[in-house]
Each structure stands twice: as C-alpha cells, then as structure tokens.
Amino acid sequence: MTLHRYINVNLGIKTFFIIVILVFQENVRLYSQQSSLITQYMFSNMAFNPAFAGNSGGICATGLIRQQWIGFKDPDGSKTAPQLYLLTVDSPIKVLHGGIGGSIYQDQLGFFKDIALKLGYAYRMDAGPGDLSIGLQLGLQNSSYDFSKFKPNDENDPVLSGQTSKTGDMIFDISAGLFYKVPDKYYVGLSGENLLQSKGKTTHYQLRRTFYLTGGYQWVVPDHPAFEIRPSVLIRYDMSVIQFDVSALLMYNNKFYGGLGYRLQDAVSVLAGVNIKGLQVGLAYDINTSALSKYNNGSLEVMVSYCFKIDTDKFRKTYRNTRFL
C-alpha cells in the first residue's frame, strides 16, 4: 500500500504524514486508491484475476489478514495504518466448461474504508500443453469516508470544509482477465480491474483502472526431487505508477516452504508456510525500506487456505449388466 493511496491532509506541524492524496482535475474528480498490496500474491491469484477461478482443481477458500505499517499513528495518536481483510472462494464447474469464483474484502486506510463483493466466471480451454482461462467479474463496492477525522490545511478546502460526518457511495464496476497454466511447470496471468472507472455520485470518488501481470515457475532441484524453487513476479500498473513484486520460495515435499520477496522502493519480505492435506497456513513479514521505516515496525500478513479436491470421474462410473445391453 503506497503513499499515493491517501488524501493529502496536514495532521501535524513537525511530523509529516500522508494519509490520502486528493487528485483534482477540471471537475475536482477524486480517484481511487491503488489496489491492496498482498505479499503472498502467488497464493492469492483469485484476489486480482477472475480468470483464475477453478484452476486449483477443487473448491478452495482463502482468508487473508494484513496489518500494514505496525505502530504507525497520526499526531493525535489514532491508528491510521492500512488494514486488509480478504476472503476468496472458487471452484471448477465442469458443466460450464470453467469455474466460478468471488471475493469479499474490507480495506481500511486511516479514515477511508472500502467494502467490496466480487463475483465472476472463467471459461477454460485446452491450449498446447496447458489450460487457458478467460474470466469476467462483476463488482459492487461501498466506499466511505469519515470526514470528521480530517483536519484540512486550507479552511476553504472544497472537499473537506464543513464536513463533519461519514459519507459513502455504492459503486459498480467490472474486471476481466486471462490465465494460462501448465501444471507443475509455470503460469502466466494478465488482468484488469475497475475497467469502467465508475464514479460515485455523492463523494465524486472514482475507481482507478489497474492492470496486473503475474507469473510463476516451478523448478525441481536436480538429484533432489523433494526440493523445488518457485520464483514469481507481480507487476501492477494503475495508468500512472508501475509497481513490482518479486519473490522466490523453496518448497520441501510440497508441504513446507520459506522464501524472500522484494517490493520495489517499499519493502523486503520474509515468507514461510506449511501445506498439509489441502490446508495451507502462510505468514509474511515486510521490512519497510522506504522513508516510512522510522515510523513503523513493518507489516504482517497471515493467510489460511483450504482446498477440497473434486474427483468428478468417480461419479461417472456405472455398472452395466450384459443382459440389458
């Protein structure tokens, strides 16, 4: 979660904090925050690419909690650090030749809060050695501000002046994506969210179109098949800023893993987890490398995922008596 996700307000004289940035144009349009940062993005593709739905081969539910910038407060002592609560669910649906999926999340940044529900479908087809999925997702998002908490630097600020209560908007938008996967080898995904860049009527809050390019590779260590190295990358572009995440995990017996990650000009990450019988628990800790490092104690992310594999073939087996053939 980067600094340009906040509205620019003066919360102190000696301490410089940016909580949100106002982006004004001719009609004083307020653009949205950037997408939520997720360090364990390699296990959370459903959060930003609707084409991923059904790719895990079973009914999968993933929950994630992220506390960004632990200890970060404004001069009044209020905890204004970003917080994310995310739940995604997806499943293959054979009769639909693909999968369905969705997510619900709450993303809070100081005195600004997003609560969103997204539902989508992905069509899946064979493509060379792998599978290609094309996904479309519909989203409904409630975005709200608690204006009573803001302290404008300019008393004549056209947005903040005279505001003493909460206000919000219900905003509809769509997302789309592509996802190509060769099992046990590599995957590549391309997606875009908030494609309509819908705008709220009350707050003049406008969603920002954001694109994602992601990929990962599985490399089995020669002569040591129990070990795998899994590098991955995620690139975000919101029509103004490009952000890179790169990471590498060392897997053992496909059950235990640990690794490192790096987010350009933001943080170095340490990741670890365990995956046993479909239940996966992962932890990630970000060590901030930007100028904000002196104001916080890093970021912590906890993920829990469970996948129930579906064996569709066993329901097809029937007994035929030769007397009735």
C-alpha positions in Angstrom: 0.0 0.0 0.0 1.8 3.1 -1.2 1.6 6.8 -0.2 -0.4 7.9 -3.2 -3.3 5.9 -1.8 -4.1 8.6 0.7 -5.8 12.0 0.8 -3.3 14.8 1.4 -4.1 16.4 4.8 -2.0 18.2 7.3 -2.2 16.2 10.6 0.8 17.8 12.3 3.4 20.6 12.2 6.6 18.6 13.0 5.6 15.2 11.7 5.0 14.6 8.0 2.3 12.1 7.3 0.4 11.3 4.2 -2.9 9.7 4.8 -4.6 10.0 1.4 -3.9 12.0 -1.8 -6.5 14.2 -3.4 -6.2 14.1 -7.2 -8.0 17.0 -8.7 -8.8 17.7 -12.3 -11.2 20.2 -14.0 -14.3 19.0 -12.1 -12.4 18.1 -8.9 -12.6 14.3 -9.6 -11.4 12.1 -6.7 -9.6 9.0 -8.0 -9.5 5.7 -6.1 -6.7 4.3 -4.0 -4.4 1.8 -5.6 -5.2 -1.9 -5.2 -4.4 -3.6 -2.0 -0.9 -4.9 -1.5 -0.6 -8.6 -0.9 2.8 -10.1 -0.2 1.6 -13.7 -0.6 0.2 -12.9 -4.1 1.4 -16.2 -5.5 -1.3 -17.9 -3.4 -4.0 -15.3 -3.9 -4.4 -15.0 -7.7 -8.2 -15.0 -7.2 -8.0 -11.7 -5.5 -6.9 -9.8 -8.7 -7.5 -12.1 -11.6 -11.1 -13.6 -12.3 -9.7 -16.0 -14.8 -8.0 -18.0 -12.0 -11.4 -19.4 -10.9 -11.4 -23.2 -10.9 -7.7 -23.5 -11.7 -6.9 -25.2 -8.4 -9.0 -28.3 -9.3 -11.2 -28.1 -6.3 -13.3 -26.0 -4.0 -10.9 -23.5 -2.5 -11.4 -20.9 0.2 -8.6 -18.5 1.2 -8.6 -16.0 4.0 -6.0 -13.3 4.5 -5.4 -10.6 7.1 -2.8 -7.9 6.5 -1.7 -5.2 9.0 0.4 -2.7 7.2 2.9 -0.4 9.0 2.6 -1.8 12.5 2.7 1.0 15.1 2.0 3.8 12.5 -0.1 6.6 14.1 -1.0 10.2 13.3 0.0 13.0 15.7 -3.3 12.6 17.6 -2.5 9.0 18.4 -5.0 7.5 16.0 -4.1 4.2 14.3 -4.2 5.1 10.7 -2.1 2.3 9.2 -3.8 0.3 6.4 -5.6 -2.9 7.2 -6.9 -5.6 4.8 -9.4 -8.4 5.4 -9.9 -10.7 2.4 -11.8 -13.9 1.6 -11.8 -15.6 -1.8 -13.7 -18.7 -2.9 -13.5 -20.5 -6.2 -14.4 -23.9 -7.7 -14.4 -25.6 -11.1 -17.8 -26.2 -12.7 -17.4 -28.8 -15.4 -20.9 -28.3 -17.0 -19.9 -24.6 -17.5 -16.5 -25.6 -19.1 -14.7 -23.5 -16.5 -15.1 -22.2 -12.9 -16.8 -19.7 -10.7 -15.3 -17.6 -8.0 -15.6 -14.5 -5.9 -14.1 -12.4 -3.2 -15.2 -10.2 -0.3 -12.9 -7.7 1.4 -12.6 -4.8 3.6 -9.7 -2.4 3.0 -9.3 0.4 5.5 -6.8 3.3 5.2 -7.0 5.7 8.0 -10.5 7.3 7.9 -11.3 5.8 4.5 -12.9 2.3 4.1 -13.7 0.0 1.2 -16.0 -3.0 1.5 -16.5 -4.9 -1.8 -18.1 -8.0 -3.1 -17.0 -9.5 -6.5 -18.4 -12.5 -8.4 -17.2 -13.9 -11.7 -16.9 -16.8 -14.1 -13.9 -18.2 -16.0 -14.2 -20.2 -19.3 -11.4 -22.8 -19.6 -10.0 -24.5 -22.7 -7.0 -26.6 -23.7 -4.2 -24.6 -25.2 -1.0 -26.5 -26.1 0.5 -28.3 -23.1 -1.6 -26.3 -20.6 -5.0 -24.6 -20.0 -6.1 -21.1 -20.9 -8.9 -19.4 -18.9 -10.8 -16.3 -19.8 -12.6 -14.6 -16.9 -15.1 -11.8 -16.3 -16.1 -10.4 -12.9 -18.7 -8.1 -11.6 -18.0 -6.0 -8.5 -20.1 -3.9 -6.1 -18.1 -1.6 -3.7 -19.1 0.6 -0.9 -16.5 3.4 -0.4 -16.9 5.7 2.6 -15.1 8.5 4.4 -15.3 9.7 8.0 -14.8 13.4 7.2 -15.0 14.3 10.9 -11.5 12.9 11.4 -9.8 15.1 8.7 -8.0 18.3 9.5 -7.7 20.4 6.3 -4.7 22.5 5.8 -6.9 25.0 4.0 -10.1 26.0 5.8 -11.6 26.7 2.4 -10.9 23.3 1.0 -13.8 22.5 -1.4 -14.0 18.8 -0.3 -13.2 18.8 3.4 -14.6 22.2 4.6 -17.8 21.8 6.6 -17.7 18.0 6.6 -18.4 16.5 10.0 -20.0 13.1 9.3 -19.5 9.9 7.3 -20.4 9.7 3.7 -20.2 7.0 1.1 -21.2 5.6 -2.3 -22.1 2.2 -3.7 -20.1 1.8 -6.9 -20.4 -0.9 -9.6 -17.6 -2.0 -11.9 -16.2 -4.9 -13.8 -12.9 -6.8 -14.1 -11.5 -9.2 -16.7 -8.5 -11.5 -17.1 -6.5 -14.2 -18.8 -4.7 -17.1 -17.0 -2.5 -19.7 -18.7 -1.2 -22.6 -16.7 1.0 -25.6 -17.5 0.5 -27.9 -14.4 3.6 -28.4 -12.2 5.7 -26.1 -14.5 4.6 -22.4 -14.9 1.7 -20.0 -15.1 1.1 -16.5 -16.5 -1.8 -14.2 -15.8 -3.0 -10.8 -17.2 -5.9 -9.0 -15.7 -7.5 -5.6 -15.3 -9.9 -4.3 -12.6 -12.2 -1.3 -12.4 -12.3 -1.2 -16.2 -15.3 1.2 -16.3 -13.6 3.6 -13.8 -17.0 4.1 -12.3 -17.6 7.2 -10.2 -19.7 7.8 -7.0 -22.4 10.4 -7.1 -22.1 11.6 -3.5 -18.4 11.5 -2.9 -17.2 12.1 -6.5 -14.9 9.1 -5.7 -13.8 7.4 -8.9 -12.3 3.9 -9.2 -9.0 3.7 -10.9 -8.3 1.2 -13.7 -5.5 -1.1 -12.7 -3.7 -3.8 -14.7 -1.8 -6.9 -13.3 0.8 -9.1 -14.9 1.8 -12.1 -12.9 3.8 -15.3 -13.5 5.5 -18.1 -11.6 7.7 -21.1 -12.3 8.4 -24.4 -10.6 11.9 -25.7 -10.8 12.8 -29.1 -9.3 16.3 -29.2 -7.9 18.3 -31.9 -9.9 19.0 -35.1 -7.9 16.9 -33.7 -5.1 13.3 -34.0 -6.3 11.9 -33.3 -2.8 13.1 -29.6 -3.2 11.5 -27.1 -5.6 12.4 -23.5 -6.2 9.4 -21.3 -7.1 10.2 -17.8 -8.4 7.3 -15.5 -9.1 6.6 -11.9 -10.0 3.6 -9.5 -9.9 3.5 -6.2 -11.8 0.8 -3.6 -11.2 0.0 -0.5 -13.3 -2.7 2.0 -12.5 -2.2 4.2 -15.5 0.3 6.4 -13.6 2.5 4.2 -11.4 4.2 0.8 -12.0 5.0 -1.4 -9.0 7.0 -4.6 -9.0 6.9 -7.5 -6.6 9.4 -10.4 -7.0 9.8 -13.4 -4.7 11.3 -16.9 -4.6 10.2 -19.8 -2.4 12.0 -23.0 -1.5 9.5 -25.9 -1.2 10.1 -29.2 0.6 7.9 -32.2 -0.3 5.3 -29.7 -1.4 4.5 -29.3 2.3 6.9 -26.8 3.8 8.2 -23.6 2.3 10.2 -20.5 3.1 11.5 -17.6 1.0 12.2 -14.0 0.4 10.4 -11.2 -1.6 11.1 -7.7 -2.6 8.7 -4.8 -3.5 10.4 -2.0 -5.4 11.1 1.0 -3.2 8.9 -0.3 -0.4 9.9 -3.5 1.4 11.9 -6.7 1.8 9.7 -9.7 2.7 10.2 -13.0 4.6 7.7 -15.7 3.9 7.1 -19.1 5.4 4.3 -21.7 5.5 3.0 -25.2 5.6 0.6 -27.1 3.4 -0.8 -30.4 4.7 -3.8 -32.3 3.2 -5.2 -29.3 1.5 -4.8 -27.0 4.5 -2.3 -24.2 4.0 -1.1 -21.6 6.5 1.3 -18.9 5.5 3.0 -16.0 7.1 4.7 -13.0 5.6 6.6 -10.1 7.3 7.6 -7.0 5.4 10.5 -4.9 6.5 10.0 -1.4 5.2 12.8 0.1 3.1 11.3 3.5 2.4 11.4 6.7 4.4 8.5 5.5 6.4 10.7 2.8 8.1 11.4 5.1 11.0 7.6 5.4 11.7 6.6 1.8 11.8 7.7 -1.8 12.7 7.0 -3.5 9.4 3.9 -5.2 8.1 2.4 -8.6 9.0 0.3 -10.8 6.8 -1.5 -14.1 7.8 -3.1 -16.4 5.2 -5.2 -19.6 5.7 -6.4 -21.6 2.7 -8.2 -24.9 2.4 -8.9 -26.8 -0.9 -11.2 -29.7 -1.2 -10.4 -31.6 -4.4 -13.2 -32.8 -6.5 -13.0 -36.2 -8.2 -15.6 -35.9 -10.9 -14.7 -39.2 -12.6 -15.9 -41.4 -9.7 -19.4 -40.1 -10.2 -19.4 -41.3 -13.8 -18.7 -44.9 -13.1 -21.8 -47.1 -13.6 -22.5 -50.8 -13.7 -23.9 -52.3 -16.8 -25.4 -55.8 -16.9 -24.8 -57.5 -20.2 -28.4 -58.8 -20.2 -29.7 -55.3 -20.8 -27.2 -54.2 -23.5 
